[in-house]
């Protein structure tokens, strides 16, 4: 990043006041009567009601529209383990996106902990405050245990966005790209370079969407994850297949799709050239992808390529998912975010990309007429249809799978919609 961009980024976070979030009043607090209702003695009445029926916390407090964004700072963006305090700008940023795109209030919480067990205990102890929990920037494999334990202990949605938000958007884009290329997820041979939290979640969701386990070859820093390896943890072992491939050179031969969630410049031109006709390449390492898009397109003119960057076509961006997924889960008071809800989000996102873009999206992107095809496989984050369509699909899936406390109403009233500026 240039010095001018660094300064702009730092100034953005420092001015006009430090940070990116504030707390605002939602009720009058001007008169003595207002204050007597807001606090003592009037506040005693909702206290008594909630003590009598805990469900009434959703009527008399902001719990139902409040998400905790929580991290231990052990895997911040691509920067590594810089500690919980250094993660605070990212967690505030997540809160900004929740509010901007889905009208959801959030509080960022950075936890100093000596072990996953201590982190789990801390979060479980405060979970009652919130309507949902978004875990962020927690390293693998600890993130798997943390999420699983918290999902078991909490009666509100717990969602590790680095895993599942990435997976939902990736699978939506992958399904669309394969369709454009005349291929199906069921038949596609897929190579996944990377075996951390995002890679694991992406491959699991691809399988839930129809990919065949025997068609997926995953690689970690030691090479192909195959059934002959004895150094695999329980999470990597799920993807071990009986294959003679040992390196990326071996695995890439004839592959239909490449998913990179690893590091920069790890897929070379020669390897790309050996992929099948009409290949799909998702090079999602940030900020530098596994292969430079210009190089990739110079090698293959039949390519569909996606990255994690906004300055190239087909950005794989979690903001296409997590605000709207939580909106839907909160609005029917879901107790968990399950596989059906994730797949519902996948289908809603990919469907929007196939429709003509709105005038608002066209204006936001300089008047370019975006059309479903090789350079447009996913909606843009500013597409106002994402809120209603993804949230409604997720809410309906929660109801259909029996994890919602509230029914899906005939006319879906998006909570907080009036506050959302798109």
N, C-alpha and C positions, 0 to 999 in steps of 0.2 A: 504494500500500500504506500502511495506517495506521501510525502510529508504534509501536503495540503489536505489530503484525505484523512490522515491521522488526526490532524488538528480539528477538522470538521467533525469527526466522530467524537473526539473528546469534548468539544464545545457543545455538541448536541446533548451529551449526558450531563454537562455542568450547568447549562443555562436554559431557561431563565432562573430555574432553581435546580439544585442537584437531583438527579434521578429522573425517572420517566412516569411515575405514578403518584397520585394524590388521593386522599379520602375526602369525599364530598357528602354533604347532608342530603337526605332524601325526604325529610319532613321539616315543617316549620320549627324554628327555635328562636323566635323573636320576643315573645311575651312571657310574662310570668306563668300564664296558663300553659303555654307551649312547654316550658321547662318542667312544670309540675307533671305533665303527661309523659314527657320524654324520660324523666328520671323520677326521683322520689316526690310524691308518693305513687304517681300513676303507674310507674313501671312494675309495681308489685302485682298488678292484675295479670299481665301476660306471664310473669314468673309463676304465679299460682296455676295458670292454665297449662303451661308447659310441664310443670311438675305433675299435674293430673294426667296429661296425655302428651308424651314427648313428640308425637307427630305435629302438634300445634306449633313447634319451633319453626316449621315451614310457613306458617301463617303470620306469625308475629315477629320473626327475625329475618335477616337476609341470608340465612343458611342455604336456602334452596338455589340461590344464584351466586354462590361464593365457592371458588375453587382455590385450593392451596397449591402453589407451584414450589416444589420442594427438591432440594439437591444437597449432596455432600461435596460437590465440586471435584469429584474424583475423575471426571472425564469431560472437561469443559470444551465444547465445540471440538475442534481438532487440536486444541492446545494442551490437552493432557490433564494431569492431576495437579491443579493449582490451588486447591483448597476451597472451602465453602464461601469464604468472604469474596474471593475473586469471581465466584459464580454469580454474585448478586446482580450485576448488570444484565446478564443473560436471563435470570429469573424475572427481573423487572420487565425486560423486553417481552417475555412470554405473557406477562400480565397485560402489557400494552396491546398485544395481538388479540388476547381474549376479549378485551373491552372493545377494541376497534372493529373487529369482525363479527362478534357474536353477542355483544352487550353483557358479557359475563364479568362480574367483579372477581378480583383475585388478590391474594396476599402471597408475596414471596417469602419463603422460609429457608434459610441456609442452616444446615445442621452440622455441628462438629461432633463426630462420633468416632469411637475407637474400633468399632466392629459393625458388621451388618446387623447383628442382634441388637446392639444399642440404638442404631438408626431406626430399626423396625419398632422398637419399644417407644422411642420418642414420637414417631409419626402416629403410631396406633393410639397413643395417649391423647393426642390432640385432634384426632380425626373427627370427633363428634362436633367440632366447630363448623365443619365444612359440608358442602353438598357434593364435592368431588375432590380428588387429589391427582395432580399431574406431577409425576416424577420426571426428573430431568437431569441429564449430565451425570449419570452414575455409571461407573465402569462395570464391564463384564468380567467375570461371571457373577459378581456380587449382585448386580441389578436383577438377575433372574430370581434369586432367593428372596431379595427384598420385595419385589413386586408380588411374588406368589404368596408370601407370608402375609403381606398387608391386604391382599385381596381376600384371604381367608379370614382375617380378623376384623375387617371393616365392612359395614353395611352400606357403603357408598362407593361409587366408581373409583377405582385406582387404576391409573393408566400411565405407563412409562412411554412417553412420546418418542423418545429416541428409538425404541423398538417399534411400537405399533403404528404411530403416526407415519413414520418413514415407510413401514410396510404397506399401509393402506394406499398411500400416494404412489409408491413404486409399483404395486400390483395393478392399480388402475391404469397407469401409464404403460406397463408391460403388456397388459391385455389388449389395449388399443393399438400399440405398436405392432404386436404380432398379427392382429387382425388386418391392419393395413398391409403388412408384408405377406398376407395370404397364408398365415400359419395359425395354429391353435396351441393354447397352453398345454393341452393334453399330450400333444405330440412333440412339443419343442424340447430340444436338448439345451439345458441351461448351465452355464458355468458361473459360479459365484466366487469371486475373489474377496475374501474376508470372512471371518467366522466369529465376529463379535455380536453385540446385542442387535444391531440393525440387520446384519446379514442373517442371523438366526431367525428373527421375526419375519423378514421378507420371504425367506424360503418356506417357512411354515405357512404363511398366508398364501403363497403361490400354490402350495400343495392343497390347501383348503379350497382354492379357486380352480383346481383341476390338474395342476402339474403332477407328473408321476415321480415319486421319490427316486426311482432308478434312473431318471433322466436328469437329475440335478447333481452336479459335481461341485463340491465346496472345497475351497483351499484356504488354509491358514498360513502362517509364516513358515511352516515346515513343509508345505506342499499339499498335495491332495489328501483330503480326509477319507481314508479308505478303511475297509473292514479289517485289514491286517495290522493297523496301528494299535499300539498298546499305551499310548500317551494321551488319550483323549479324555476330556472330562465328560460328564453325563450329557451336557448340552451339545457338544460337538459330536458325540457318539451317535446322536439321532440321525446324522447326515452321512454316516460312514456307509459306503457302498462297496460291493465286491468288484473292483475295477483294476485294470493294469496301469491306468494312468497314475503318474506320480508327480508331474510338474504341470504348470500352466501350459507349456508347450504341448504336452500330451493331451491335456483336457480340451484345449481350444479347437482342436481339429474337428471340423464339421459341425461345430456348435451353432445353434440358431440364435442364442441370446447370451450376452455377457452382462453380469451385474457386478459392478465394482463398488465395494464399500470398504476400501482398504487404504491406499495411499497414492501419491502422484506418480504418473509415468511408469506404471507397472504393467501396462499392456502395450506391446510394441507393434509397429506397423506390420511386421512379418506375421505375428500371431493373428492380427486382425484379418490379414489377407487369407488365412486358412479357415476362417469361419464359413458357414454354409451360405448359399445364395440368399440375398435379402436378410442380412443379419440385423439384430437389434443390440445396441450397446448402451448400457446405462453406466456411465463413468461418474460416480457420485462422490468421489473424494473431494473435499473442499479445503481450501479454495482451488487447489490444482487437481484436476481429474486424472484418472488412470491413463488416459490418452487425450492429447489435445484435439479438440474438435476439428480444427483446420487440417491437422495431419490425418485424422481418421477419414474425413471426407475426401482427401486427396488419394487415399488408398482404395476406398470403396465408394462408388457412386450409387450403390443400391442400399445404402445404410440408413437406418433410423438411429439417431443418437440423442441421448438425454444426459444432462449433468445436474449438479446441485446449484449451478450458478444462474443468476438472473440475466447475465449479458449474453447468453446463448439460448437458442430455442429449446423448448421442452425442459424447463426447469422442474426438477423433482423437489417440491417445497412442502414441508409439513403444514404450512399455514392453510393449504387447501383442505386440510382435514380436521386438526384438533379443535379449533374453536367451534366448528359446526357439530362435530361428534359430541362434544360435551354439552352443547346447546340442546341437542336432542335427548341425551341421557338425563340431563337435569329437568327438562320439561315434563318428562313422564316419571321422574323420580326413580330412575333405574338404580338397582343395587350393585350392578357390575356392568362392565363393558365386555360382552362376550364375542365369540367368533362370528355369529350371525350379524351382530351390529357392525362389526368391522367390514364384513363382506357387503352389507347394505351400503355402507359409506363408499366402498370401492365402486359399486355399480352406479351409485348416484353421481360420483365424480366423473367417471368415464363417460356417462351418458351426456353430461353437459358439454363435453368437448366435441361431441358429434353434432351439436346443434349450432346454428348460426350465432355468432357472437353478438352481444348487445351493442347499442350505440355507445354506451358508457365505457365498455371495454375498448371499443375501437378508438375512442377519443384518448383513453389513458395510454394507448400504445401507438400514438402518433398517426392515427388514421389508417393503420395497416389493416387490411381485410383478412383476418385470420380464418382459415378454413381447416377442418379436420383433414389431416394428412401428415406427411413425414416431419414437417416442422411445427405441427400443432397437435399433440396427442393428449395434452392435459389442459384444463381450463386455467385462466390467469387468476391470480389471487384476488384481483379486484372485481371478479365476476359476481355480481349481486345475487345471482341465482344459487350460489353455493349454500348460502345461509338456509334458505327455505327448503331446498331439495335434499341436501345432505342431512340436516337436522331432522326433517320429517322421516326420511328413510331409516335413520338410526332409531328414532323414537318408535316407529312402527315395529321394527325388529325387536326392540326391547319388550314391547307389549306382546308380540307374537310368541316370544320365547319365555314369557312368564317371569321376567326380571324387573318389571315396572310396577310401581305402587299406584300409578294413575293410569286411567284408560287413555287411549289415543282419541282425542276429540274429533268430531266430524269436521270442524273447521279448526285447523291447527293454529293456535295462537302462540306465536313465537314470543316467549317471555323477554321483555326488555327491548323488543324490536324498535320501539319509538325512539330509543336512545342511540340507535346505531346509524351512523352517517356513512353512506356508501357513495 
